[in-house]
Amino acid sequence: MRVVGFTGFLLRWLMSILVVFGVYNTRGHSLYHLWLEAGETVPLSIKVLYTLLITVMLVTIIRVTLHAINLFGLVIVTAIVATVIWVLSDLDYVTVDGEALTIYFAQIVLATALALGMTLGNIQRQLA
C-alpha cells in the first residue's frame, strides 16, 4: 500500500526527521552522543542495537531517495529547500541565530529533501 498526497509526504517527513535527529541533535540524545559521551553508562548491547536500527533506517531512506531522484535530484531538492529557508530568513519570518538553531535548520532541510525525494519517486511511479 502506497500512501500518497500530503499525508504520505508528512509520514515520510516525520520518518526522515526522526532518523536525521536520531543520528545527531544538539540536545544530547542521539547516536553521536550515545557513542562519544555516554561512556560506560549505557550497555554496549543497547549501543549496537540503536546503531543498527538507525543505520538500517538511514540507508533505506537514502537508497529510496537516490533511486527516485538520483544524487543530482537530491542536490537540487536540497538547494531549493535551503533557498526557501534563506528567503524566509531574509524576510524575517525565520531567525537562524546561534549554532544550535543553524544545526536544526540544516537537519530540517536534509530531512525535507529526503522526504520530498521519496515522495517524488512515489508520484513518478504512479504517473508511469
N, CA, C and O atoms as CSV, one atom per row, in Angstrom:
chain,resi,resn,atom,element,x,y,z
A,1,MET,N,N,0.838,-1.168,0.000
A,1,MET,CA,C,0.000,0.000,0.000
A,1,MET,C,C,0.893,1.244,0.000
A,1,MET,O,O,1.785,1.387,0.836
A,2,ARG,N,N,0.636,2.120,-0.940
A,2,ARG,CA,C,1.407,3.357,-1.032
A,2,ARG,C,C,0.544,4.512,-0.557
A,2,ARG,O,O,-0.594,4.684,-0.994
A,3,VAL,N,N,1.105,5.290,0.338
A,3,VAL,CA,C,0.401,6.463,0.844
A,3,VAL,C,C,0.869,7.660,0.028
A,3,VAL,O,O,2.060,7.971,-0.008
A,4,VAL,N,N,-0.082,8.332,-0.630
A,4,VAL,CA,C,0.268,9.481,-1.468
A,4,VAL,C,C,-0.390,10.734,-0.921
A,4,VAL,O,O,-1.155,10.693,0.043
A,5,GLY,N,N,-0.077,11.837,-1.555
A,5,GLY,CA,C,-0.657,13.103,-1.124
A,5,GLY,C,C,0.105,13.692,0.046
A,5,GLY,O,O,1.228,13.296,0.358
A,6,PHE,N,N,-0.547,14.652,0.680
A,6,PHE,CA,C,0.096,15.343,1.789
A,6,PHE,C,C,0.340,14.421,2.970
A,6,PHE,O,O,1.355,14.546,3.654
A,7,THR,N,N,-0.585,13.490,3.219
A,7,THR,CA,C,-0.409,12.541,4.328
A,7,THR,C,C,0.821,11.677,4.106
A,7,THR,O,O,1.586,11.430,5.038
A,8,GLY,N,N,1.011,11.220,2.881
A,8,GLY,CA,C,2.195,10.418,2.566
A,8,GLY,C,C,3.474,11.199,2.757
A,8,GLY,O,O,4.446,10.697,3.323
A,9,PHE,N,N,3.469,12.449,2.274
A,9,PHE,CA,C,4.656,13.286,2.464
A,9,PHE,C,C,4.918,13.517,3.943
A,9,PHE,O,O,6.062,13.438,4.391
A,10,LEU,N,N,3.870,13.800,4.704
A,10,LEU,CA,C,4.027,14.064,6.135
A,10,LEU,C,C,4.608,12.850,6.857
A,10,LEU,O,O,5.481,13.000,7.712
A,11,LEU,N,N,4.135,11.656,6.525
A,11,LEU,CA,C,4.669,10.438,7.143
A,11,LEU,C,C,6.144,10.243,6.786
A,11,LEU,O,O,6.955,9.899,7.645
A,12,ARG,N,N,6.481,10.461,5.527
A,12,ARG,CA,C,7.877,10.323,5.106
A,12,ARG,C,C,8.752,11.388,5.762
A,12,ARG,O,O,9.892,11.113,6.137
A,13,TRP,N,N,8.223,12.599,5.900
A,13,TRP,CA,C,8.978,13.675,6.524
A,13,TRP,C,C,9.219,13.388,8.001
A,13,TRP,O,O,10.325,13.595,8.501
A,14,LEU,N,N,8.193,12.913,8.701
A,14,LEU,CA,C,8.363,12.575,10.117
A,14,LEU,C,C,9.388,11.461,10.304
A,14,LEU,O,O,10.206,11.507,11.222
A,15,MET,N,N,9.335,10.455,9.423
A,15,MET,CA,C,10.311,9.369,9.499
A,15,MET,C,C,11.721,9.917,9.239
A,15,MET,O,O,12.666,9.536,9.930
A,16,SER,N,N,11.866,10.796,8.261
A,16,SER,CA,C,13.174,11.383,7.964
A,16,SER,C,C,13.671,12.238,9.124
A,16,SER,O,O,14.850,12.184,9.476
A,17,ILE,N,N,12.782,13.022,9.717
A,17,ILE,CA,C,13.149,13.852,10.869
A,17,ILE,C,C,13.647,12.978,12.015
A,17,ILE,O,O,14.676,13.270,12.623
A,18,LEU,N,N,12.916,11.907,12.307
A,18,LEU,CA,C,13.317,11.015,13.404
A,18,LEU,C,C,14.692,10.416,13.158
A,18,LEU,O,O,15.509,10.334,14.075
A,19,VAL,N,N,14.949,10.002,11.940
A,19,VAL,CA,C,16.236,9.376,11.637
A,19,VAL,C,C,17.363,10.404,11.665
A,19,VAL,O,O,18.413,10.153,12.257
A,20,VAL,N,N,17.156,11.556,11.032
A,20,VAL,CA,C,18.209,12.580,10.993
A,20,VAL,C,C,18.534,13.069,12.404
A,20,VAL,O,O,19.705,13.198,12.764
A,21,PHE,N,N,17.498,13.341,13.205
A,21,PHE,CA,C,17.743,13.781,14.574
A,21,PHE,C,C,18.216,12.634,15.465
A,21,PHE,O,O,18.833,12.875,16.502
A,22,GLY,N,N,17.936,11.397,15.077
A,22,GLY,CA,C,18.433,10.246,15.816
A,22,GLY,C,C,19.927,10.053,15.628
A,22,GLY,O,O,20.604,9.526,16.511
A,23,VAL,N,N,20.444,10.476,14.484
A,23,VAL,CA,C,21.877,10.391,14.232
A,23,VAL,C,C,22.613,11.464,15.026
A,23,VAL,O,O,23.616,11.181,15.682
A,24,TYR,N,N,22.108,12.703,14.963
A,24,TYR,CA,C,22.742,13.784,15.729
A,24,TYR,C,C,21.710,14.858,16.022
A,24,TYR,O,O,20.911,15.223,15.159
A,25,ASN,N,N,21.736,15.353,17.235
A,25,ASN,CA,C,20.978,16.544,17.604
A,25,ASN,C,C,21.733,17.253,18.719
A,25,ASN,O,O,22.562,16.656,19.406
A,26,THR,N,N,21.439,18.506,18.883
A,26,THR,CA,C,22.192,19.303,19.849
A,26,THR,C,C,21.740,19.088,21.284
A,26,THR,O,O,22.378,19.604,22.202
A,27,ARG,N,N,20.672,18.351,21.508
A,27,ARG,CA,C,20.157,18.117,22.854
A,27,ARG,C,C,20.901,16.992,23.579
A,27,ARG,O,O,20.744,16.828,24.789
A,28,GLY,N,N,21.698,16.227,22.859
A,28,GLY,CA,C,22.486,15.189,23.508
A,28,GLY,C,C,21.846,13.811,23.510
A,28,GLY,O,O,22.346,12.902,24.173
A,29,HIS,N,N,20.744,13.640,22.777
A,29,HIS,CA,C,20.061,12.340,22.709
A,29,HIS,C,C,20.133,11.826,21.278
A,29,HIS,O,O,19.146,11.871,20.544
A,30,SER,N,N,21.300,11.339,20.885
A,30,SER,CA,C,21.489,10.882,19.521
A,30,SER,C,C,22.535,9.771,19.484
A,30,SER,O,O,23.181,9.462,20.485
A,31,LEU,N,N,22.678,9.190,18.314
A,31,LEU,CA,C,23.676,8.143,18.113
A,31,LEU,C,C,25.076,8.683,18.385
A,31,LEU,O,O,25.898,8.017,19.014
A,32,TYR,N,N,25.331,9.870,17.914
A,32,TYR,CA,C,26.622,10.512,18.137
A,32,TYR,C,C,26.939,10.603,19.626
A,32,TYR,O,O,28.025,10.215,20.059
A,33,HIS,N,N,26.006,11.109,20.398
A,33,HIS,CA,C,26.220,11.275,21.831
A,33,HIS,C,C,26.255,9.928,22.564
A,33,HIS,O,O,26.954,9.771,23.565
A,34,LEU,N,N,25.505,8.980,22.057
A,34,LEU,CA,C,25.487,7.663,22.681
A,34,LEU,C,C,26.878,7.038,22.675
A,34,LEU,O,O,27.307,6.453,23.670
A,35,TRP,N,N,27.577,7.163,21.556
A,35,TRP,CA,C,28.887,6.543,21.449
A,35,TRP,C,C,30.000,7.412,22.041
A,35,TRP,O,O,30.939,6.884,22.637
A,36,LEU,N,N,29.908,8.726,21.887
A,36,LEU,CA,C,31.029,9.569,22.299
A,36,LEU,C,C,30.913,10.141,23.703
A,36,LEU,O,O,31.926,10.483,24.314
A,37,GLU,N,N,29.696,10.251,24.225
A,37,GLU,CA,C,29.563,10.912,25.519
A,37,GLU,C,C,28.901,10.058,26.594
A,37,GLU,O,O,28.946,10.419,27.770
A,38,ALA,N,N,28.298,8.951,26.228
A,38,ALA,CA,C,27.600,8.143,27.230
A,38,ALA,C,C,28.571,7.328,28.078
A,38,ALA,O,O,28.255,6.950,29.206
A,39,GLY,N,N,29.738,7.063,27.537
A,39,GLY,CA,C,30.727,6.286,28.288
A,39,GLY,C,C,30.228,4.896,28.607
A,39,GLY,O,O,29.651,4.225,27.751
A,40,GLU,N,N,30.444,4.465,29.821
A,40,GLU,CA,C,30.051,3.127,30.247
A,40,GLU,C,C,28.652,3.095,30.870
A,40,GLU,O,O,28.217,2.047,31.347
A,41,THR,N,N,27.948,4.221,30.871
A,41,THR,CA,C,26.625,4.251,31.499
A,41,THR,C,C,25.580,3.501,30.691
A,41,THR,O,O,24.568,3.070,31.244
A,42,VAL,N,N,25.805,3.339,29.396
A,42,VAL,CA,C,24.876,2.609,28.534
A,42,VAL,C,C,25.550,1.308,28.109
A,42,VAL,O,O,26.687,1.330,27.639
A,43,PRO,N,N,24.862,0.173,28.268
A,43,PRO,CA,C,25.465,-1.108,27.874
A,43,PRO,C,C,25.777,-1.146,26.378
A,43,PRO,O,O,25.077,-0.544,25.564
A,44,LEU,N,N,26.835,-1.860,26.043
A,44,LEU,CA,C,27.273,-1.981,24.655
A,44,LEU,C,C,26.170,-2.575,23.780
A,44,LEU,O,O,26.019,-2.171,22.627
A,45,SER,N,N,25.404,-3.518,24.302
A,45,SER,CA,C,24.350,-4.149,23.504
A,45,SER,C,C,23.298,-3.131,23.057
A,45,SER,O,O,22.800,-3.207,21.934
A,46,ILE,N,N,22.964,-2.192,23.919
A,46,ILE,CA,C,21.986,-1.154,23.561
A,46,ILE,C,C,22.579,-0.214,22.518
A,46,ILE,O,O,21.885,0.191,21.585
A,47,LYS,N,N,23.854,0.136,22.664
A,47,LYS,CA,C,24.511,0.993,21.681
A,47,LYS,C,C,24.510,0.337,20.302
A,47,LYS,O,O,24.215,0.988,19.300
A,48,VAL,N,N,24.841,-0.950,20.255
A,48,VAL,CA,C,24.899,-1.668,18.984
A,48,VAL,C,C,23.501,-1.783,18.375
A,48,VAL,O,O,23.337,-1.571,17.173
A,49,LEU,N,N,22.500,-2.112,19.176
A,49,LEU,CA,C,21.128,-2.228,18.673
A,49,LEU,C,C,20.646,-0.892,18.102
A,49,LEU,O,O,20.101,-0.852,16.999
A,50,TYR,N,N,20.839,0.189,18.836
A,50,TYR,CA,C,20.418,1.509,18.370
A,50,TYR,C,C,21.150,1.879,17.082
A,50,TYR,O,O,20.544,2.418,16.156
A,51,THR,N,N,22.446,1.594,17.021
A,51,THR,CA,C,23.237,1.876,15.827
A,51,THR,C,C,22.714,1.106,14.626
A,51,THR,O,O,22.581,1.667,13.538
A,52,LEU,N,N,22.418,-0.167,14.814
A,52,LEU,CA,C,21.901,-0.975,13.711
A,52,LEU,C,C,20.540,-0.478,13.234
A,52,LEU,O,O,20.301,-0.398,12.029
A,53,LEU,N,N,19.653,-0.145,14.157
A,53,LEU,CA,C,18.327,0.344,13.779
A,53,LEU,C,C,18.416,1.659,13.007
A,53,LEU,O,O,17.789,1.817,11.959
A,54,ILE,N,N,19.191,2.588,13.527
A,54,ILE,CA,C,19.345,3.881,12.845
A,54,ILE,C,C,20.008,3.696,11.482
A,54,ILE,O,O,19.610,4.337,10.509
A,55,THR,N,N,21.013,2.830,11.403
A,55,THR,CA,C,21.719,2.596,10.144
A,55,THR,C,C,20.782,2.009,9.098
A,55,THR,O,O,20.774,2.462,7.954
A,56,VAL,N,N,19.994,1.007,9.473
A,56,VAL,CA,C,19.061,0.393,8.528
A,56,VAL,C,C,18.048,1.421,8.031
A,56,VAL,O,O,17.763,1.489,6.835
A,57,MET,N,N,17.510,2.214,8.939
A,57,MET,CA,C,16.527,3.221,8.541
A,57,MET,C,C,17.157,4.289,7.652
A,57,MET,O,O,16.559,4.693,6.655
A,58,LEU,N,N,18.346,4.747,7.997
A,58,LEU,CA,C,19.018,5.775,7.216
A,58,LEU,C,C,19.389,5.269,5.819
A,58,LEU,O,O,19.179,5.967,4.827
A,59,VAL,N,N,19.933,4.073,5.748
A,59,VAL,CA,C,20.299,3.500,4.455
A,59,VAL,C,C,19.055,3.312,3.581
A,59,VAL,O,O,19.090,3.581,2.381
A,60,THR,N,N,17.965,2.852,4.183
A,60,THR,CA,C,16.725,2.662,3.434
A,60,THR,C,C,16.216,3.982,2.873
A,60,THR,O,O,15.863,4.067,1.697
A,61,ILE,N,N,16.178,5.005,3.709
A,61,ILE,CA,C,15.694,6.313,3.258
A,61,ILE,C,C,16.584,6.861,2.144
A,61,ILE,O,O,16.079,7.359,1.138
A,62,ILE,N,N,17.885,6.774,2.313
A,62,ILE,CA,C,18.801,7.310,1.308
A,62,ILE,C,C,18.706,6.516,0.006
A,62,ILE,O,O,18.704,7.106,-1.074
A,63,ARG,N,N,18.629,5.196,0.092
A,63,ARG,CA,C,18.515,4.378,-1.126
A,63,ARG,C,C,17.235,4.678,-1.887
A,63,ARG,O,O,17.254,4.812,-3.111
A,64,VAL,N,N,16.120,4.784,-1.167
A,64,VAL,CA,C,14.844,5.077,-1.829
A,64,VAL,C,C,14.909,6.456,-2.489
A,64,VAL,O,O,14.464,6.629,-3.624
A,65,THR,N,N,15.461,7.424,-1.777
A,65,THR,CA,C,15.557,8.775,-2.326
A,65,THR,C,C,16.468,8.808,-3.546
A,65,THR,O,O,16.111,9.393,-4.569
A,66,LEU,N,N,17.630,8.191,-3.449
A,66,LEU,CA,C,18.561,8.193,-4.582
A,66,LEU,C,C,18.006,7.415,-5.768
A,66,LEU,O,O,18.250,7.786,-6.916
A,67,HIS,N,N,17.266,6.347,-5.510
A,67,HIS,CA,C,16.641,5.591,-6.591
A,67,HIS,C,C,15.565,6.430,-7.278
A,67,HIS,O,O,15.390,6.356,-8.494
A,68,ALA,N,N,14.855,7.221,-6.493
A,68,ALA,CA,C,13.749,8.006,-7.039
A,68,ALA,C,C,14.230,9.223,-7.818
A,68,ALA,O,O,13.741,9.484,-8.918
A,69,ILE,N,N,15.180,9.969,-7.265
A,69,ILE,CA,C,15.560,11.237,-7.905
A,69,ILE,C,C,17.058,11.371,-8.171
A,69,ILE,O,O,17.504,12.431,-8.610
A,70,ASN,N,N,17.835,10.340,-7.922
A,70,ASN,CA,C,19.284,10.359,-8.151
A,70,ASN,C,C,19.977,11.392,-7.264
A,70,ASN,O,O,19.327,12.188,-6.586
A,71,LEU,N,N,21.294,11.360,-7.284
A,71,LEU,CA,C,22.083,12.277,-6.469
A,71,LEU,C,C,21.886,13.721,-6.923
A,71,LEU,O,O,21.770,14.629,-6.100
A,72,PHE,N,N,21.849,13.924,-8.231
A,72,PHE,CA,C,21.651,15.273,-8.760
A,72,PHE,C,C,20.303,15.835,-8.309
A,72,PHE,O,O,20.221,16.999,-7.917
A,73,GLY,N,N,19.263,15.032,-8.361
A,73,GLY,CA,C,17.947,15.466,-7.906
A,73,GLY,C,C,17.944,15.793,-6.422
A,73,GLY,O,O,17.320,16.765,-5.997
A,74,LEU,N,N,18.645,14.976,-5.626
A,74,LEU,CA,C,18.731,15.234,-4.196
A,74,LEU,C,C,19.444,16.553,-3.918
A,74,LEU,O,O,19.033,17.310,-3.039
A,75,VAL,N,N,20.506,16.827,-4.662
A,75,VAL,CA,C,21.224,18.091,-4.500
A,75,VAL,C,C,20.317,19.262,-4.881
A,75,VAL,O,O,20.292,20.278,-4.186
A,76,ILE,N,N,19.572,19.122,-5.984
A,76,ILE,CA,C,18.667,20.193,-6.425
A,76,ILE,C,C,17.567,20.423,-5.398
A,76,ILE,O,O,17.282,21.568,-5.048
A,77,VAL,N,N,16.943,19.351,-4.908
A,77,VAL,CA,C,15.867,19.487,-3.920
A,77,VAL,C,C,16.410,20.117,-2.636
A,77,VAL,O,O,15.763,20.987,-2.052
A,78,THR,N,N,17.588,19.686,-2.196
A,78,THR,CA,C,18.201,20.269,-1.001
A,78,THR,C,C,18.481,21.757,-1.208
A,78,THR,O,O,18.244,22.568,-0.313
A,79,ALA,N,N,18.982,22.110,-2.379
A,79,ALA,CA,C,19.255,23.518,-2.678
A,79,ALA,C,C,17.966,24.339,-2.674
A,79,ALA,O,O,17.953,25.463,-2.173
A,80,ILE,N,N,16.888,23.793,-3.223
A,80,ILE,CA,C,15.615,24.517,-3.243
A,80,ILE,C,C,15.092,24.726,-1.825
A,80,ILE,O,O,14.684,25.832,-1.469
A,81,VAL,N,N,15.101,23.663,-1.010
A,81,VAL,CA,C,14.603,23.778,0.362
A,81,VAL,C,C,15.472,24.749,1.158
A,81,VAL,O,O,14.950,25.567,1.916
A,82,ALA,N,N,16.784,24.667,0.993
A,82,ALA,CA,C,17.685,25.579,1.708
A,82,ALA,C,C,17.455,27.020,1.267
A,82,ALA,O,O,17.508,27.935,2.088
A,83,THR,N,N,17.202,27.225,-0.011
A,83,THR,CA,C,16.950,28.570,-0.514
A,83,THR,C,C,15.633,29.121,0.018
A,83,THR,O,O,15.535,30.313,0.311
A,84,VAL,N,N,14.630,28.274,0.145
A,84,VAL,CA,C,13.358,28.718,0.728
A,84,VAL,C,C,13.580,29.186,2.162
A,84,VAL,O,O,13.042,30.217,2.565
A,85,ILE,N,N,14.362,28.443,2.933
A,85,ILE,CA,C,14.657,28.866,4.309
A,85,ILE,C,C,15.473,30.152,4.308
A,85,ILE,O,O,15.284,31.007,5.173
A,86,TRP,N,N,16.363,30.292,3.361
A,86,TRP,CA,C,17.157,31.513,3.234
A,86,TRP,C,C,16.237,32.714,2.955
A,86,TRP,O,O,16.384,33.771,3.569
A,87,VAL,N,N,15.289,32.537,2.024
A,87,VAL,CA,C,14.337,33.604,1.715
A,87,VAL,C,C,13.499,33.946,2.943
A,87,VAL,O,O,13.293,35.121,3.247
A,88,LEU,N,N,13.018,32.927,3.649
A,88,LEU,CA,C,12.237,33.160,4.865
A,88,LEU,C,C,13.063,33.897,5.909
A,88,LEU,O,O,12.538,34.727,6.652
A,89,SER,N,N,14.350,33.595,5.963
A,89,SER,CA,C,15.243,34.285,6.897
A,89,SER,C,C,15.441,35.745,6.481
A,89,SER,O,O,15.436,36.640,7.326
A,90,ASP,N,N,15.615,35.981,5.174
A,90,ASP,CA,C,15.772,37.355,4.688
A,90,ASP,C,C,14.522,38.192,4.921
A,90,ASP,O,O,14.614,39.398,5.147
A,91,LEU,N,N,13.351,37.555,4.866
A,91,LEU,CA,C,12.090,38.263,5.090
A,91,LEU,C,C,11.716,38.319,6.568
A,91,LEU,O,O,10.629,38.775,6.922
A,92,ASP,N,N,12.612,37.856,7.422
A,92,ASP,CA,C,12.429,37.852,8.880
A,92,ASP,C,C,11.258,37.007,9.362
A,92,ASP,O,O,10.676,37.290,10.409
A,93,TYR,N,N,10.909,35.968,8.601
A,93,TYR,CA,C,9.922,35.002,9.073
A,93,TYR,C,C,10.581,33.935,9.941
A,93,TYR,O,O,9.947,33.342,10.813
A,94,VAL,N,N,11.865,33.706,9.683
A,94,VAL,CA,C,12.634,32.696,10.399
A,94,VAL,C,C,13.940,33.339,10.836
A,94,VAL,O,O,14.564,34.071,10.069
A,95,THR,N,N,14.352,33.066,12.063
A,95,THR,CA,C,15.624,33.573,12.555
A,95,THR,C,C,16.576,32.401,12.733
A,95,THR,O,O,16.265,31.433,13.427
A,96,VAL,N,N,17.719,32.496,12.111
A,96,VAL,CA,C,18.722,31.440,12.213
A,96,VAL,C,C,19.936,32.016,12.923
A,96,VAL,O,O,20.982,32.237,12.313
A,97,ASP,N,N,19.783,32.255,14.219
A,97,ASP,CA,C,20.879,32.787,15.022
A,97,ASP,C,C,21.345,31.722,15.999
A,97,ASP,O,O,20.534,31.063,16.650
A,98,GLY,N,N,22.628,31.563,16.093
A,98,GLY,CA,C,23.192,30.595,17.023
A,98,GLY,C,C,23.486,29.266,16.349
A,98,GLY,O,O,22.859,28.892,15.358
A,99,GLU,N,N,24.447,28.575,16.911
A,99,GLU,CA,C,24.899,27.315,16.334
A,99,GLU,C,C,23.821,26.237,16.383
A,99,GLU,O,O,23.607,25.533,15.396
A,100,ALA,N,N,23.147,26.100,17.510
A,100,ALA,CA,C,22.140,25.049,17.650
A,100,ALA,C,C,20.990,25.236,16.667
A,100,ALA,O,O,20.534,24.271,16.054
A,101,LEU,N,N,20.528,26.454,16.518
A,101,LEU,CA,C,19.424,26.724,15.600
A,101,LEU,C,C,19.843,26.488,14.151
A,101,LEU,O,O,19.060,25.978,13.349
A,102,THR,N,N,21.065,26.854,13.822
A,102,THR,CA,C,21.579,26.610,12.474
A,102,THR,C,C,21.645,25.113,12.190
A,102,THR,O,O,21.297,24.675,11.094
A,103,ILE,N,N,22.087,24.327,13.166
A,103,ILE,CA,C,22.144,22.871,13.003
A,103,ILE,C,C,20.744,22.310,12.833
A,103,ILE,O,O,20.523,21.451,11.979
A,104,TYR,N,N,19.793,22.781,13.633
A,104,TYR,CA,C,18.406,22.321,13.490
A,104,TYR,C,C,17.861,22.610,12.100
A,104,TYR,O,O,17.226,21.746,11.496
A,105,PHE,N,N,18.096,23.798,11.589
A,105,PHE,CA,C,17.605,24.132,10.257
A,105,PHE,C,C,18.274,23.274,9.188
A,105,PHE,O,O,17.613,22.836,8.246
A,106,ALA,N,N,19.566,23.031,9.321
A,106,ALA,CA,C,20.258,22.168,8.367
A,106,ALA,C,C,19.675,20.762,8.394
A,106,ALA,O,O,19.507,20.138,7.346
A,107,GLN,N,N,19.369,20.260,9.583
A,107,GLN,CA,C,18.787,18.925,9.693
A,107,GLN,C,C,17.371,18.893,9.116
A,107,GLN,O,O,16.983,17.912,8.480
A,108,ILE,N,N,16.613,19.939,9.329
A,108,ILE,CA,C,15.270,20.001,8.763
A,108,ILE,C,C,15.334,20.073,7.243
A,108,ILE,O,O,14.516,19.461,6.557
A,109,VAL,N,N,16.302,20.820,6.715
A,109,VAL,CA,C,16.484,20.885,5.260
A,109,VAL,C,C,16.802,19.498,4.713
A,109,VAL,O,O,16.213,19.077,3.717
A,110,LEU,N,N,17.723,18.788,5.350
A,110,LEU,CA,C,18.090,17.452,4.902
A,110,LEU,C,C,16.902,16.497,4.978
A,110,LEU,O,O,16.644,15.761,4.025
A,111,ALA,N,N,16.182,16.496,6.087
A,111,ALA,CA,C,15.030,15.606,6.242
A,111,ALA,C,C,13.944,15.940,5.227
A,111,ALA,O,O,13.308,15.036,4.686
A,112,THR,N,N,13.725,17.211,4.965
A,112,THR,CA,C,12.715,17.614,3.982
A,112,THR,C,C,13.124,17.186,2.582
A,112,THR,O,O,12.288,16.725,1.805
A,113,ALA,N,N,14.397,17.334,2.255
A,113,ALA,CA,C,14.884,16.899,0.945
A,113,ALA,C,C,14.720,15.388,0.780
A,113,ALA,O,O,14.301,14.923,-0.280
A,114,LEU,N,N,15.044,14.628,1.811
A,114,LEU,CA,C,14.874,13.173,1.735
A,114,LEU,C,C,13.400,12.799,1.586
A,114,LEU,O,O,13.060,11.925,0.788
A,115,ALA,N,N,12.525,13.455,2.349
A,115,ALA,CA,C,11.095,13.159,2.270
A,115,ALA,C,C,10.535,13.548,0.904
A,115,ALA,O,O,9.734,12.811,0.330
A,116,LEU,N,N,10.947,14.692,0.387
A,116,LEU,CA,C,10.499,15.094,-0.946
A,116,LEU,C,C,10.986,14.113,-2.008
A,116,LEU,O,O,10.255,13.776,-2.939
A,117,GLY,N,N,12.214,13.666,-1.858
A,117,GLY,CA,C,12.747,12.688,-2.810
A,117,GLY,C,C,11.953,11.399,-2.808
A,117,GLY,O,O,11.635,10.858,-3.868
A,118,MET,N,N,11.631,10.901,-1.618
A,118,MET,CA,C,10.824,9.668,-1.546
A,118,MET,C,C,9.430,9.893,-2.109
A,118,MET,O,O,8.886,9.025,-2.791
A,119,THR,N,N,8.853,11.049,-1.827
A,119,THR,CA,C,7.504,11.347,-2.308
A,119,THR,C,C,7.489,11.538,-3.820
A,119,THR,O,O,6.588,11.044,-4.499
A,120,LEU,N,N,8.473,12.245,-4.346
A,120,LEU,CA,C,8.535,12.449,-5.792
A,120,LEU,C,C,8.720,11.124,-6.529
A,120,LEU,O,O,8.165,10.924,-7.609
A,121,GLY,N,N,9.499,10.229,-5.941
A,121,GLY,CA,C,9.664,8.907,-6.528
A,121,GLY,C,C,8.355,8.138,-6.562
A,121,GLY,O,O,8.062,7.445,-7.536
A,122,ASN,N,N,7.577,8.257,-5.515
A,122,ASN,CA,C,6.275,7.589,-5.449
A,122,ASN,C,C,5.323,8.172,-6.485
A,122,ASN,O,O,4.600,7.432,-7.152
A,123,ILE,N,N,5.320,9.493,-6.622
A,123,ILE,CA,C,4.470,10.152,-7.630
A,123,ILE,C,C,4.903,9.756,-9.031
A,123,ILE,O,O,4.065,9.496,-9.895
A,124,GLN,N,N,6.209,9.709,-9.256
A,124,GLN,CA,C,6.751,9.329,-10.551
A,124,GLN,C,C,6.329,7.906,-10.927
A,124,GLN,O,O,5.971,7.650,-12.077
A,125,ARG,N,N,6.370,6.990,-9.972
A,125,ARG,CA,C,5.932,5.608,-10.209
A,125,ARG,C,C,4.463,5.548,-10.592
A,125,ARG,O,O,4.081,4.778,-11.473
A,126,GLN,N,N,3.642,6.348,-9.941
A,126,GLN,CA,C,2.211,6.328,-10.221
A,126,GLN,C,C,1.880,6.939,-11.569
A,126,GLN,O,O,0.910,6.529,-12.206
A,127,LEU,N,N,2.666,7.912,-12.021
A,127,LEU,CA,C,2.434,8.522,-13.319
A,127,LEU,C,C,2.883,7.631,-14.466
A,127,LEU,O,O,2.371,7.738,-15.581
A,128,ALA,N,N,3.835,6.758,-14.193
A,128,ALA,CA,C,4.374,5.892,-15.248
A,128,ALA,C,C,3.438,4.752,-15.611
A,128,ALA,O,O,3.759,3.943,-16.482
